[in-house]
Amino acid sequence: MKDKLSDERIPFASVRFIQSQNGRLTDSAGNFSFRFDQWPMDTLEITYVGYQDLKIPITPELIARLGKNDGQLLELVAQMERGKITSEVVVKRKIDRGYLMWKRIVKRKPLNDRYRFTSFRYELYNKLELDLNRINKDKMKEFGPLKPFGFIFDNVDTTEGAPFLPVYLTETISDYYYQKSPWRTREIIKGVMTKGVNNESVSKFLGGSEQNINIYNNFIPVFDKQFVSPLSDNGDAYYNYKVLDTQYVSNQRVIHLVFSPKRKGENTFEGDCWVHDPTWAIQKMTLHLSREANINFVDKLSLIQEFSMINDSTWFLSKDKFVVDIAPIGKSRFGVIGRKTATYRDVRVNQQDILDTLRLNKVQQEILFAEGAKEKQDDYWKDSRHEELSKNEKAIYSMIDTLQKMPLFKRYVNTINFVATGYKNVGNFEIGPWYNWMTANLWEGFRMRFDLGTNPSFHKNLYLHGYLAYGFGDKAFKYKLEGKYLLSRHPRSYIHASYTKDLDNGQTYYDEISTDNIFALAIRKPNIPIKFMQLEEAKVEYFKEWPVGLSAAITGLHRRYNPLLNLPPKSLYTDGEKGEALTNFELGLTLRFAYLEKFFETNFNRYSLGSPYPIIEMRYSKGIPGIFNSNYDYHKINVSISDYMKIAPYGSIYYNVFGGKVFGTLPYMLLNVLPGNEIYYYNKYAFNLMQRFEYIGDRYIGFNFEHNIGNGLFRFIPLTRKLKFRQFWSAKGITTGITPENKELNFNNPYNTFQDLDGKLYLELGTGVDNIFKVFRIDLVWRVLPTPLPPQSVSRFGVFGSFRLAF
């Protein structure tokens, strides 16, 4: 007896023949057997709480298909589908045994949670398999582009009913160490088997440090969401509990407890667990995603954890399995099943050698690769795996090896990558991104741009890139040349140099649509003059980081500005004794501290996955006149603190507090230009009702706050609960000031459009609807300060759209 999604055995299910009433329970491994002199023409009914009843007619055709020894032995693998949740789970009685059982488990959590130990270690085996499901084998074989790959469909498995195609498998074996106080973890990856993907950050993520789910915690992470654990300290506010029966497994008395959500639309599970009496420790826990949980693209999800005794009274995690059916375009359409299995061996607790190993850590959490971990041969895996690969899993490795040798497959992969990322490899070079190839604006008219860069085949540590653009309106070429050389990858250090001559219309922030992106053409706000400035910039940067999360960047920067349209022109500013107007040279030092920050790395670049702690960034810049015709002497200081926090069950919070000051008398583009937004695409890091260059100052302090609540009030309305709408609210504020000298230089001219907040608070408040059709977000933003508000309605209230993918 197995779960259809997770393939896990179902213990103690009820099995009976309907007509004869002959029945029994499956054993602790989900097995059952009947003996007859002659097979009855009857219907076998299998029931288990939380699953749909399964009825299997015993017919001559079934006996002929599955029978062995001339039909005397009938081998049957029954797979049950989750879904039968009825009111029978809700118990109303004077003494609620389910509630009392839950209270006993919660009371004993401090004595059963593995993290109570001073230290522990184990050998961890991780296996991740990806399968394509809900596929039509015959149609896909006849689909033109897939015909050359028809051999892969020979691996389609139909044993689970709906056909699925195993396509990817990766394995890791590691030694994992944990210390409670001071908290430290260390993982040494001894072996990695990953066909087709050679990415160190992916291998680390598939190790143990990123996958430690603890069912005794109050909340359990599912992708980027926090779900209430049935063993939460206040789980009775979210779940109904019921005791079903008592069994003996390996001479241990265990009690069967089932649980179901009290309300629809909350991030809760349904499932069951087996509890050891008298320690009240969990022996096995099975969690399934609640049907109306507010999570995207997931049709079904199961999380199973099993525990084994390591001495007479101590239970420790021995296996956990995570299975998810991802349905990105609908529950009846093509999807992906991910199966992650982890097993734990050689568990040892509270031993001195564990502490000695952890003292080698340079930071609290370290993930290391043992020498030769990525080159282990088949003999190593045959001896080291905790469980043998199945027939499907063995076929995956062979299939991937064959595919990678096919030139046509490589072309398909490159084409898909080009559409998705914008970049395409051509020999030792890459072209793209394609979405910058064509655009148009008021100054340049129709603009074309072509990028060319190198890839790792050219040089594994040297990256060269450049682009050439041409505007048919201003009849001028623009370009950029840059190079980066990686001196070290772990910890990271590099030298980067670039030279750019192009248009620049102000500060650019992450998640913002750039001005030469084709998607920015049709969503500008009306009646707002677009500003154009030409920038000629030469930049050299040396970057170095240390394992503790501290990084430093030393920058030399030379810039020459030329305002072109709707900005005070260069003629207003005079040359100095040492240099030319609107030309500067500066040296800068940036310090950033992001403890235990995680990254996804490509060959030359990496992208932050965040840190569990606030990220602090400080920058100091010194302008030096007389160098390369530079005209300005100044100092700048900028400080920023940001964090992303989960506050389950109330969603998540992002905040950023920032401030800075300029010492010196400078033209407006060298002051603090507050980031505005002149398009209807929402910018998380800008003031969306503020125009670009609307406010400037030489000192500022501000904040950016956003609270994503989750489904919030939407869960009480059946339609919005079904659509999985989500709530949020935001607040952004800033105050600035400017010295009389800078005001005199920049404000007293007939071209001036700048404003000075003069110490007043600029404040925007917003709310809206997120997760519309799972990909869109609508922001309603009000400008509430300073008063009086501007007369233009577009500057007082706005409706903004944005696109994002999130679970």
Phi, psi and omega in degrees: 000125184226154170284131185296325182277307188272345182068015178277147178293145178251108182278148170059036171281153181271126181234126180208155171270130189295315185283313184278343182064016176283122185207174179191181176255148169291157180278189184294343178259007178083014182264153174208161178208148173233149177236127180225150171289329178213136182298126178283141174277080188227180178244125178274124180247130181240127181229147176200139185300134180090355180241154173290139178300140181244124179242127183236107177292132175270105184238161176303325179296319179295318180296320179294325184281321187250349185287151176232162182055054180058035175084003180286330179245126181245113179261123186228127173252109182261133180240127187255143183259133176295154171145343182271090176246112184238176182292352181294341178286334180278117185251130177240110180202168182294320177245113181270099183296325179297316179297318180295321177298315178301319180298320180293319179297313181297320180298327183266002181307314181299340181264350183245340179294129182297338181280007173283339183290149175299322178200159172202165175212159176199164170268131185245130174244122182244138178222129179237126178237138175243132180234141170273129182235173185055046180253150175258103187302314184293316180295319182292327178294328183270352179290123189316301184298340183262354183303320180295345182251026183302334183296334183291335181284353173291345179268002180298130182255132179242013182291339180265013182093276177290132183290144175220155183239108176294128185231346185209142179210137174218148182226147172221146172233130185212161170257126185244133182235143181222139173229134186283311185215121352292146186297126176213146170225151179214129177234127178248109181280116185269335181205140178226129175236106181220109180276128174088347180229121179236071184234118186295321181294326176293318179297320177296320181295330180277000176280198187272334186295333183263359191237017184279093176265129183243110183292344178279349176291162178288333180226146181240125181286133172231106189055238181261014181251156175249120180256144179289126178286142174296345177259017177298153179300332175241037180300333180294344176281347184240339188232153163259141182237147178213135174271126181265303182200183180232138179224170175243124179236119182052044179064018177248131179280124180233147183245137184265119180241130176245156181216152179212154182294145175282329185226155178278151172087354178268156181279084182226171179248169163232151182163204182206168177210157174250127189246131181281131176252122025249007184282343184059032174268150178285128173267321176209136179234131176237119181245135175235146181295131175299141186304324185250025175296145184273080178216142186269152167065005183251118177276310180220153179208135177228139175231119182239132174232135177240146183235146178233155180278131176257351168205195188295336186223003186249123176260138180224148181303129179244337180200138167223148185222132180237120181233128181224135176256107183265124182239085187291335184237022177126150186291340180259001182257177178312136180209188182227136172252126174253132180233114178244122182239132177232134176236151189235126180230165175052049181286130174226143184232147171053052178239147189296325183294336176293314178296322179297320179294319182289339177292345177285347182298138172271333174227174185299323183234122180230140174235119186236156174254127174292155181300129179078012183298330184269359183241022181293139182268174185300324181298322178298314183291324180298324182274336191258338180301142176284336177215144183291146177292145176283174178301317179298317183294321177295323181292331181298312182300317180295318181296316182295320177301318181293316181299318184294342179271355183267120178302324181296321178297319179297321178294319178298316180298316180296321180294314178298319179295323180296315180294319186283318185258339183095351185247147179224131178276132175229097184065235180272007186233165174229144175245156180117174014277145184293334183285359173255004186291323184222136174199183179207148174207173187296325184275313185271344189070221177286129184238136174239147183215143177226129179251144175219129179221171177264161175237178184300339178292333177286310177196133186288340182244350183249126178241125177241140183208149175199160173219156176231128180234152179221130176259124182283348177274309179271355178053049182224145176271147171231156184199167174210140174231135179209158176213144178227134176238122180277116177277327180204148179259325182220104353289160190280138170207145181201166171243133182228135178224144180209155172224127185229137169225104187199180176279147177219125182246028174125191184291142179243134183239155176304143179079008180262144176282123182287163186287339178254032175258133185296339181282352182265004190289319194253012187236027175283148175291147182282154171062026175244115181299129178278137183258141179229138177218136175268136182234130172245116190227133170242133187217137174230133183223137171245124183241138177213141175232162179240156186301338183285359180099002178269135176225155180223143176228125176254126189233135167248128190223127176237128183226145173231119184259146174217097178298134185250320188208131175061029173222152177306128188284167181296333183297341179285343187247132186266153174292153177259182180293331186251351186196183184265148178301142178060030175235131181218159173227133180219151169252136183227150175232122178245127176246133181226133179236115180222090187288131179059032177291140179256150182225150163257126188247137165256189185295317184251337186235169175212157185230129185292135172257010175097172180227147176288356181237162176301147179256127184246132179226133178229140180224134174239134179232142178233117175277132184239115180284158174089350179262123183052043177067024178289148190243356194230140177247119183200168171232144175227141175228131177225138181226141180217138174231126182222157179200153174236120186235137171266129183237052181307141004268023185256024174092221183215159182230136168243134174220153176215124176245130188216159178194164180187168180209144176247130176252107180144164178257116192221157172292161192304323184289345177264356173274190177273105178269115184293137186285114175255176182222121183250015175235167183270009171272123187294134178246114184297332189254010179235171174267112195282344176257011179254138175280158174294140180062020178287318180237138172227160178192170177247005171208146184201158170210137184204180180211156176222121186227132176219130179244112175267113190276334190099211183287339171048232181292338182296338182288345181273351180251120186307317183293310182290332175293319179293322179284349177063038174296154180228152182255155172199165169213155185218157176215131178228129180219153178203146172229142182225166173214165181214140181287156178303325181295315179290329178291319179297319182291324191251340186260331187272072176204157184290349182265357189294131170234007183285158174231158180240123177291337175054043177084354178281158181269125169269129186221129172242136175240141182216157171206184180161201183235126178250161175069034175286123187052025175073357185226345185249154177223136177246124177251130170255120188237132177244137173264113187252339179217152000277161175260152358289151180286155181295152182290334183285128181296329182294341179262355180257329181209143179211151174246121186237147176245156174204165185236132176200151177251129179206147174288000000 
